[in-house]
């Protein structure tokens, strides 16, 4: 007969499982960023694509502070990204007519085209990976990954 598993043994097994999960997530993040970075149009960074993608998805203006909060980065980092996007003609930044201290950011037609070109470049690569893994296995993994993201967000105070 197998002896019962003790609480410290269970805790150690859970620690190993947690370490393995986070190692896989971190490596997958690094590899996916590398894959996407290589496929993006020349001069576009993942941070640029991410802002364009969000603006295209919501299809309405956002303040720089809202964008910084959405990406869990500082306002200064977002200001740098927005400056580069504005210089490239991918976004329009206008003042808030009611509060001159605030600005609004919108995606430009050129920004939407750049975002669409980026999507066209890397989506086939991602779709191939999903096809190879199997769509049903990916569907099964998504709720776990979503729950992990939500728990990490609430643990760090950065919901979502």
N, CA, C and O of each residue as an XYZ file, in Angstrom:
640
protein
N       0.839     -1.171      0.000
C       0.000      0.000      0.000
C       0.895      1.248      0.000
O       1.913      1.300      0.689
N       0.488      2.252     -0.790
C       1.250      3.496     -0.903
C       0.927      4.384      0.289
O      -0.238      4.580      0.633
N       1.982      4.926      0.923
C       1.708      5.816      2.064
C       1.026      7.095      1.581
O       1.255      7.529      0.453
N       0.185      7.703      2.433
C      -0.496      8.944      2.032
C       0.514     10.071      1.802
O       1.573     10.119      2.427
N       0.159     10.962      0.897
C       1.009     12.114      0.594
C       0.827     13.141      1.698
O      -0.299     13.477      2.066
N       1.933     13.636      2.221
C       1.862     14.607      3.306
C       1.652     16.015      2.747
O       1.872     16.277      1.565
N       1.226     16.899      3.627
C       0.987     18.296      3.229
C       2.257     18.945      2.667
O       2.185     19.617      1.638
N       3.431     18.763      3.319
C       4.642     19.369      2.736
C       4.978     18.800      1.356
O       5.462     19.528      0.490
N       4.726     17.507      1.145
C       4.981     16.912     -0.167
C       4.049     17.510     -1.214
O       4.473     17.788     -2.335
N       2.764     17.712     -0.852
C       1.810     18.338     -1.772
C       2.245     19.762     -2.102
O       2.204     20.182     -3.258
N       2.664     20.499     -1.073
C       3.093     21.884     -1.291
C       4.304     21.923     -2.218
O       4.388     22.772     -3.105
N       5.244     20.998     -2.006
C       6.440     20.949     -2.859
C       6.054     20.608     -4.298
O       6.591     21.192     -5.240
N       5.132     19.670     -4.470
C       4.675     19.306     -5.817
C       3.977     20.493     -6.483
O       4.159     20.732     -7.677
N       3.181     21.236     -5.712
C       2.508     22.424     -6.260
C       3.512     23.507     -6.625
O       3.343     24.196     -7.631
N       4.556     23.662     -5.815
C       5.604     24.639     -6.129
C       6.300     24.276     -7.438
O       6.558     25.148     -8.268
N       6.605     22.992     -7.624
C       7.240     22.546     -8.865
C       6.318     22.777    -10.058
O       6.764     23.202    -11.123
N       5.017     22.491     -9.872
C       4.041     22.709    -10.934
C       3.960     24.193    -11.287
O       3.939     24.550    -12.465
N       3.914     25.064    -10.266
C       3.858     26.515    -10.496
C       5.108     26.995    -11.224
O       5.020     27.809    -12.143
N       6.278     26.488    -10.812
C       7.531     26.887    -11.463
C       7.535     26.448    -12.923
O       7.966     27.202    -13.796
N       7.063     25.244    -13.192
C       7.001     24.751    -14.574
C       6.041     25.582    -15.413
O       6.352     25.937    -16.550
N       4.865     25.896    -14.851
C       3.877     26.710    -15.570
C       4.472     28.066    -15.927
O       4.383     28.498    -17.077
N       5.077     28.741    -14.955
C       5.610     30.075    -15.224
C       6.804     30.032    -16.162
O       6.988     30.947    -16.965
N       7.614     28.997    -16.077
C       8.726     28.869    -17.024
C       8.180     28.747    -18.444
O       8.692     29.392    -19.358
N       7.151     27.930    -18.639
C       6.557     27.763    -19.970
C       5.932     29.065    -20.469
O       6.091     29.423    -21.636
N       5.219     29.776    -19.587
C       4.584     31.041    -19.977
C       5.639     32.068    -20.370
O       5.494     32.753    -21.382
N       6.700     32.179    -19.573
C       7.747     33.165    -19.864
C       8.478     32.840    -21.164
O       8.762     33.737    -21.958
N       8.781     31.577    -21.382
C       9.471     31.192    -22.613
C       8.553     31.391    -23.818
O       8.986     31.890    -24.857
N       7.283     30.998    -23.677
C       6.322     31.189    -24.773
C       6.172     32.674    -25.090
O       6.078     33.049    -26.259
N       6.150     33.519    -24.066
C       6.055     34.969    -24.280
C       7.255     35.459    -25.074
O       7.097     36.205    -26.041
N       8.446     35.051    -24.679
C       9.659     35.495    -25.365
C       9.681     35.020    -26.818
O       9.997     35.793    -27.723
N       9.349     33.764    -27.034
C       9.365     33.221    -28.385
C       8.289     33.850    -29.274
O       8.528     34.108    -30.454
N       7.100     34.098    -28.703
C       6.038     34.708    -29.509
C       6.383     36.154    -29.852
O       6.099     36.609    -30.960
N       6.987     36.875    -28.924
C       7.417     38.248    -29.209
C       8.477     38.260    -30.311
O       8.468     39.127    -31.185
N       9.376     37.300    -30.258
C      10.415     37.196    -31.284
C       9.785     36.916    -32.647
O      10.144     37.552    -33.638
N       8.856     35.975    -32.701
C       8.168     35.627    -33.948
C       7.433     36.842    -34.519
O       7.550     37.143    -35.707
N       6.683     37.530    -33.672
C       5.902     38.686    -34.115
C       6.833     39.830    -34.530
O       6.599     40.476    -35.551
N       7.880     40.081    -33.752
C       8.820     41.164    -34.082
C       9.442     40.979    -35.458
O       9.580     41.937    -36.218
N       9.816     39.742    -35.776
C      10.429     39.479    -37.088
C       9.428     39.666    -38.220
O       9.821     39.998    -39.338
N       8.138     39.459    -37.950
C       7.129     39.553    -39.005
C       6.584     40.967    -39.179
O       5.976     41.267    -40.207
N       6.792     41.844    -38.192
C       6.249     43.199    -38.284
C       6.926     43.980    -39.403
O       8.087     43.730    -39.728
N       6.195     44.931    -39.993
C       6.813     45.787    -41.018
C       8.037     46.516    -40.449
O       8.110     46.796    -39.252
N       8.976     46.810    -41.316
C      10.230     47.458    -40.917
C       9.955     48.721    -40.098
O       9.155     49.574    -40.482
N      10.644     48.811    -38.961
C      10.518     49.986    -38.103
C       9.404     49.900    -37.071
O       9.358     50.717    -36.152
N       8.505     48.931    -37.202
C       7.414     48.802    -36.235
C       7.846     47.872    -35.104
O       8.398     46.796    -35.332
N       7.580     48.314    -33.894
C       7.869     47.499    -32.719
C       6.566     46.919    -32.181
O       5.479     47.381    -32.529
N       6.686     45.909    -31.336
C       5.491     45.288    -30.754
C       4.672     46.322    -29.991
O       3.442     46.296    -30.049
N       5.328     47.229    -29.280
C       4.589     48.252    -28.526
C       3.780     49.141    -29.469
O       2.660     49.531    -29.137
N       4.325     49.463    -30.627
C       3.603     50.276    -31.615
C       2.396     49.500    -32.135
O       1.281     50.021    -32.182
N       2.633     48.242    -32.524
C       1.540     47.414    -33.022
C       0.440     47.275    -31.965
O      -0.746     47.356    -32.282
N       0.837     47.067    -30.723
C      -0.146     46.862    -29.649
C      -1.067     48.070    -29.486
O      -2.277     47.915    -29.321
N      -0.495     49.268    -29.532
C      -1.311     50.485    -29.414
C      -2.233     50.619    -30.626
O      -3.422     50.903    -30.477
N      -1.685     50.413    -31.823
C      -2.516     50.499    -33.030
C      -3.636     49.462    -32.990
O      -4.771     49.754    -33.367
N      -3.320     48.265    -32.538
C      -4.314     47.196    -32.473
C      -5.435     47.546    -31.499
O      -6.609     47.326    -31.798
N      -5.079     48.089    -30.336
C      -6.104     48.489    -29.366
C      -6.984     49.598    -29.928
O      -8.209     49.533    -29.834
N      -6.358     50.614    -30.512
C      -7.125     51.728    -31.069
C      -8.030     51.268    -32.212
O      -9.155     51.749    -32.345
N      -7.548     50.344    -33.031
C      -8.366     49.816    -34.131
C      -9.528     48.995    -33.572
O     -10.642     49.035    -34.096
N      -9.250     48.254    -32.505
C     -10.271     47.386    -31.912
C     -11.389     48.192    -31.245
O     -12.568     47.909    -31.462
N     -11.028     49.194    -30.433
C     -12.056     49.983    -29.726
C     -12.704     50.997    -30.647
O     -13.846     51.407    -30.437
N     -11.955     51.403    -31.683
C     -12.462     52.331    -32.696
C     -12.995     53.635    -32.100
O     -13.989     54.189    -32.570
N     -12.316     54.110    -31.061
C     -12.621     55.429    -30.495
C     -11.378     55.980    -29.817
O     -10.436     55.246    -29.517
N     -11.392     57.277    -29.584
C     -10.226     57.938    -28.998
C      -9.990     57.464    -27.567
O     -10.909     57.048    -26.861
N      -8.728     57.542    -27.170
C      -8.313     57.250    -25.808
C      -7.318     58.327    -25.391
O      -6.630     58.905    -26.232
N      -7.245     58.591    -24.102
C      -6.223     59.503    -23.598
C      -4.921     58.720    -23.443
O      -4.944     57.495    -23.316
N      -3.785     59.421    -23.453
C      -2.523     58.724    -23.193
C      -2.539     57.987    -21.847
O      -1.981     56.896    -21.730
N      -3.177     58.583    -20.838
C      -3.256     57.921    -19.528
C      -4.057     56.625    -19.608
O      -3.682     55.627    -18.993
N      -5.146     56.634    -20.352
C      -5.943     55.411    -20.517
C      -5.129     54.333    -21.232
O      -5.192     53.158    -20.872
N      -4.373     54.739    -22.239
C      -3.547     53.778    -22.964
C      -2.447     53.215    -22.064
O      -2.189     52.011    -22.078
N      -1.800     54.079    -21.286
C      -0.755     53.609    -20.366
C      -1.342     52.603    -19.374
O      -0.727     51.576    -19.085
N      -2.517     52.901    -18.862
C      -3.164     51.992    -17.915
C      -3.528     50.669    -18.582
O      -3.364     49.607    -17.981
N      -4.012     50.725    -19.799
C      -4.399     49.504    -20.513
C      -3.208     48.576    -20.721
O      -3.371     47.355    -20.720
N      -2.015     49.136    -20.898
C      -0.829     48.323    -21.142
C       0.040     48.149    -19.902
O       1.106     47.538    -19.970
N      -0.412     48.683    -18.771
C       0.308     48.544    -17.498
C       1.736     49.079    -17.604
O       2.692     48.446    -17.156
N       1.850     50.265    -18.212
C       3.150     50.919    -18.333
C       3.023     52.343    -17.816
O       1.918     52.821    -17.564
N       4.155     53.019    -17.660
C       4.131     54.395    -17.176
C       3.623     55.338    -18.263
O       3.653     55.014    -19.450
N       3.167     56.483    -17.844
C       2.731     57.498    -18.817
C       3.897     57.950    -19.690
O       3.725     58.234    -20.875
N       5.092     58.012    -19.088
C       6.275     58.406    -19.849
C       6.588     57.421    -20.966
O       6.913     57.821    -22.084
N       6.490     56.136    -20.660
C       6.729     55.119    -21.687
C       5.683     55.219    -22.788
O       6.000     55.077    -23.969
N       4.437     55.464    -22.401
C       3.374     55.595    -23.410
C       3.594     56.850    -24.243
O       3.383     56.825    -25.456
N       4.011     57.936    -23.624
C       4.277     59.173    -24.361
C       5.348     58.927    -25.426
O       5.232     59.423    -26.547
N       6.383     58.168    -25.086
C       7.439     57.847    -26.043
C       6.866     57.050    -27.223
O       7.147     57.365    -28.379
N       6.072     56.030    -26.934
C       5.474     55.215    -27.999
C       4.556     56.070    -28.869
O       4.586     55.965    -30.095
N       3.742     56.916    -28.237
C       2.817     57.769    -28.997
C       3.571     58.767    -29.866
O       3.147     59.060    -30.984
N       4.669     59.284    -29.370
C       5.477     60.227    -30.176
C       5.976     59.553    -31.446
O       5.940     60.146    -32.524
N       6.441     58.317    -31.320
C       6.943     57.587    -32.482
C       5.809     57.272    -33.463
O       5.980     57.376    -34.678
N       4.657     56.888    -32.922
C       3.507     56.596    -33.785
C       3.009     57.849    -34.491
O       2.626     57.797    -35.660
N       3.014     58.976    -33.784
C       2.577     60.230    -34.394
C       3.567     60.650    -35.488
O       3.155     61.089    -36.562
N       4.858     60.516    -35.217
C       5.877     60.864    -36.203
C       5.707     60.033    -37.473
O       5.909     60.530    -38.581
N       5.331     58.751    -37.301
C       5.138     57.857    -38.452
C       3.809     58.105    -39.153
O       3.550     57.529    -40.210
N       2.965     58.958    -38.577
C       1.664     59.249    -39.182
C       0.610     58.194    -38.887
O      -0.424     58.146    -39.553
N       0.864     57.342    -37.886
C      -0.059     56.252    -37.570
C      -1.167     56.631    -36.598
O      -2.167     55.923    -36.480
N      -0.986     57.743    -35.905
C      -2.027     58.219    -34.986
C      -2.178     59.727    -35.126
O      -1.299     60.417    -35.642
N      -3.320     60.218    -34.651
C      -3.561     61.652    -34.522
C      -3.726     61.928    -33.035
O      -4.422     61.201    -32.325
N      -3.069     62.998    -32.573
C      -3.226     63.430    -31.183
C      -3.815     64.825    -31.222
O      -3.282     65.729    -31.866
N      -4.937     64.982    -30.509
C      -5.574     66.299    -30.474
C      -5.810     66.704    -29.022
O      -5.906     65.851    -28.139
N      -5.904     68.024    -28.780
C      -6.202     68.470    -27.413
C      -7.663     68.196    -27.054
O      -8.533     68.118    -27.921
N      -7.898     68.056    -25.781
C      -9.274     67.977    -25.268
C      -9.792     69.412    -25.255
O      -9.221     70.283    -24.597
N     -10.866     69.646    -25.978
C     -11.382     71.012    -26.106
C     -11.918     71.531    -24.770
O     -12.020     72.744    -24.584
N     -12.261     70.640    -23.841
C     -12.785     71.058    -22.536
C     -11.690     71.203    -21.492
O     -11.871     71.933    -20.518
N     -10.572     70.535    -21.667
C      -9.481     70.569    -20.691
C      -8.168     70.530    -21.463
O      -7.727     69.465    -21.894
N      -7.552     71.683    -21.634
C      -6.357     71.806    -22.479
C      -5.181     70.973    -21.964
O      -4.228     70.733    -22.706
N      -5.236     70.530    -20.706
C      -4.142     69.715    -20.171
C      -4.194     68.286    -20.698
O      -3.201     67.561    -20.636
N      -5.344     67.887    -21.210
C      -5.546     66.507    -21.644
C      -5.522     66.402    -23.160
O      -5.836     67.360    -23.867
N      -5.144     65.216    -23.652
C      -5.116     64.974    -25.093
C      -5.878     63.696    -25.399
O      -6.099     62.854    -24.529
N      -6.274     63.578    -26.666
C      -6.933     62.374    -27.140
C      -6.152     61.798    -28.312
O      -5.618     62.533    -29.143
N      -6.096     60.480    -28.364
C      -5.344     59.762    -29.391
C      -6.319     58.933    -30.218
O      -7.188     58.252    -29.673
N      -6.167     58.999    -31.536
C      -6.981     58.186    -32.448
C      -6.061     57.579    -33.503
O      -5.035     58.161    -33.856
N      -6.434     56.427    -33.993
C      -5.673     55.797    -35.064
C      -5.983     56.518    -36.376
O      -7.127     56.893    -36.634
N      -4.954     56.705    -37.196
C      -5.133     57.356    -38.494
C      -5.375     56.284    -39.555
O      -5.160     55.100    -39.297
N      -5.820     56.688    -40.747
C      -5.947     55.700    -41.827
C      -4.617     54.987    -42.111
O      -4.607     53.782    -42.365
N      -3.503     55.719    -42.069
C      -2.187     55.098    -42.274
C      -1.877     54.115    -41.145
O      -1.281     53.064    -41.384
N      -2.279     54.451    -39.919
C      -2.073     53.559    -38.784
C      -2.890     52.287    -38.908
O      -2.413     51.197    -38.589
N      -4.117     52.430    -39.370
C      -4.973     51.254    -39.577
C      -4.369     50.353    -40.664
O      -4.380     49.129    -40.542
N      -3.847     50.970    -41.718
C      -3.213     50.193    -42.796
C      -1.958     49.488    -42.281
O      -1.709     48.335    -42.630
N      -1.164     50.175    -41.451
C       0.052     49.572    -40.889
C      -0.303     48.417    -39.961
O       0.359     47.379    -39.976
N      -1.330     48.595    -39.166
C      -1.804     47.529    -38.269
C      -2.287     46.332    -39.072
O      -1.968     45.188    -38.747
N      -3.056     46.597    -40.122
C      -3.563     45.513    -40.968
C      -2.425     44.772    -41.668
O      -2.475     43.549    -41.805
N      -1.402     45.502    -42.112
C      -0.244     44.879    -42.752
C       0.511     44.001    -41.751
O       0.969     42.910    -42.091
N       0.633     44.485    -40.525
C       1.302     43.701    -39.483
C       0.524     42.418    -39.203
O       1.105     41.338    -39.097
N      -0.799     42.549    -39.085
C      -1.642     41.368    -38.847
C      -1.482     40.365    -39.987
O      -1.356     39.163    -39.755
N      -1.488     40.864    -41.206
C      -1.364     39.977    -42.365
C      -0.008     39.271    -42.372
O       0.107     38.159    -42.887
N       1.014     39.906    -41.807
C       2.351     39.322    -41.797
C       2.490     38.202    -40.771
O       3.112     37.179    -41.057
N       1.915     38.382    -39.569
C       2.163     37.365    -38.553
C       1.003     36.433    -38.259
O       1.220     35.373    -37.672
N      -0.214     36.777    -38.636
C      -1.334     35.881    -38.342
C      -1.207     34.512    -38.995
O      -1.557     33.514    -38.364
N      -0.720     34.419    -40.235
C      -0.548     33.068    -40.801
C       0.402     32.200    -39.967
O       0.195     30.992    -39.847
N       1.436     32.812    -39.396
C       2.384     32.068    -38.570
C       1.699     31.542    -37.309
O       1.888     30.389    -36.923
N       0.905     32.398    -36.676
C       0.188     32.001    -35.457
C      -0.894     30.981    -35.785
O      -1.087     30.016    -35.045
N      -1.593     31.189    -36.884
C      -2.645     30.246    -37.292
C      -2.059     28.868    -37.572
O      -2.683     27.855    -37.256
N      -0.864     28.818    -38.161
C      -0.205     27.531    -38.405
C       0.105     26.815    -37.098
O      -0.064     25.600    -36.992
N       0.557     27.567    -36.109
C       0.873     26.964    -34.801
C      -0.394     26.402    -34.163
O      -0.386     25.288    -33.639
N      -1.479     27.169    -34.206
C      -2.751     26.693    -33.640
C      -3.226     25.454    -34.387
O      -3.703     24.498    -33.775
N      -3.095     25.473    -35.710
C      -3.492     24.307    -36.505
C      -2.673     23.086    -36.114
O      -3.215     21.990    -35.972
N      -1.361     23.275    -35.938
C      -0.480     22.163    -35.594
C      -0.763     21.614    -34.191
O      -0.730     20.402    -33.976
N      -1.038     22.499    -33.250
C      -1.372     22.060    -31.885
C      -2.735     21.393    -31.872
O      -2.947     20.379    -31.207
N      -3.650     21.981    -32.619
C      -5.023     21.487    -32.669
C      -5.959     22.500    -32.036
O      -5.805     22.840    -30.863
N      -6.942     22.991    -32.810
C      -7.855     24.015    -32.295
C      -8.559     23.604    -30.993
O      -8.773     24.443    -30.118
N      -8.913     22.341    -30.862
C      -9.623     21.919    -29.647
C      -8.716     21.997    -28.423
O      -9.163     22.396    -27.348
N      -7.451     21.620    -28.572
C      -6.513     21.722    -27.450
C      -6.292     23.180    -27.062
O      -6.167     23.497    -25.879
N      -6.245     24.069    -28.059
C      -6.076     25.500    -27.775
C      -7.307     26.025    -27.037
O      -7.176     26.786    -26.078
N      -8.503     25.623    -27.478
C      -9.735     26.050    -26.782
C      -9.736     25.606    -25.330
O     -10.199     26.340    -24.457
N      -9.226     24.422    -25.065
C      -9.168     23.906    -23.690
C      -8.170     24.713    -22.856
O      -8.391     24.923    -21.663
N      -7.080     25.163    -23.468
C      -6.053     25.906    -22.738
C      -6.462     27.348    -22.446
O      -6.031     27.916    -21.443
N      -7.282     27.945    -23.300
C      -7.619     29.365    -23.157
C      -8.227     29.734    -21.803
O      -7.797     30.731    -21.223
N      -9.198     28.994    -21.265
C      -9.741     29.380    -19.958
C      -8.686     29.386    -18.846
O      -8.725     30.238    -17.959
N      -7.755     28.446    -18.895
C      -6.698     28.404    -17.886
C      -5.788     29.627    -18.029
O      -5.448     30.267    -17.034
N      -5.399     29.948    -19.253
C      -4.546     31.116    -19.476
C      -5.265     32.406    -19.101
O      -4.656     33.316    -18.539
N      -6.555     32.489    -19.408
C      -7.342     33.679    -19.061
C      -7.415     33.833    -17.540
O      -7.239     34.932    -17.015
N      -7.673     32.740    -16.844
C      -7.727     32.779    -15.369
C      -6.374     33.174    -14.790
O      -6.313     33.942    -13.829
N      -5.296     32.660    -15.360
C      -3.951     33.032    -14.922
C      -3.742     34.530    -15.088
O      -3.246     35.197    -14.181
N      -4.124     35.061    -16.254
C      -3.985     36.508    -16.507
C      -4.778     37.318    -15.506
O      -4.273     38.305    -14.971
N      -6.018     36.918    -15.240
C      -6.865     37.659    -14.298
C      -6.301     37.612    -12.882
O      -6.302     38.621    -12.177
N      -5.823     36.451    -12.469
C      -5.245     36.320    -11.115
C      -3.965     37.132    -10.987
O      -3.735     37.772     -9.961
N      -3.137     37.109    -12.015
C      -1.924     37.923    -11.980
C      -2.274     39.405    -11.935
O      -1.633     40.182    -11.227
N      -3.293     39.790    -12.694
C      -3.728     41.191    -12.683
C      -4.200     41.629    -11.320
O      -3.851     42.719    -10.867
N      -4.985     40.807    -10.658
C      -5.476     41.216     -9.339
C      -4.367     41.141     -8.281
O      -4.382     41.914     -7.323
N      -3.402     40.220     -8.442
C      -2.295     40.118     -7.496
C      -1.355     41.309     -7.603
O      -0.724     41.698     -6.620
N      -1.261     41.890     -8.798
C      -0.346     43.029     -9.005
C      -1.075     44.367     -8.987
O      -0.454     45.423     -9.111
N      -2.396     44.315     -8.831
C      -3.167     45.561     -8.858
C      -3.382     46.080    -10.272
O      -3.809     47.219    -10.459
N      -3.093     45.260    -11.256
C      -3.237     45.653    -12.661
C      -4.300     44.769    -13.292
O      -3.984     43.874    -14.076
N      -5.538     45.013    -12.957
C      -6.643     44.176    -13.425
C      -6.624     44.020    -14.927
O      -6.357     44.966    -15.668
N      -6.919     42.787    -15.369
C      -7.163     42.484    -16.775
C      -5.974     42.312    -17.583
O      -6.074     42.053    -18.782
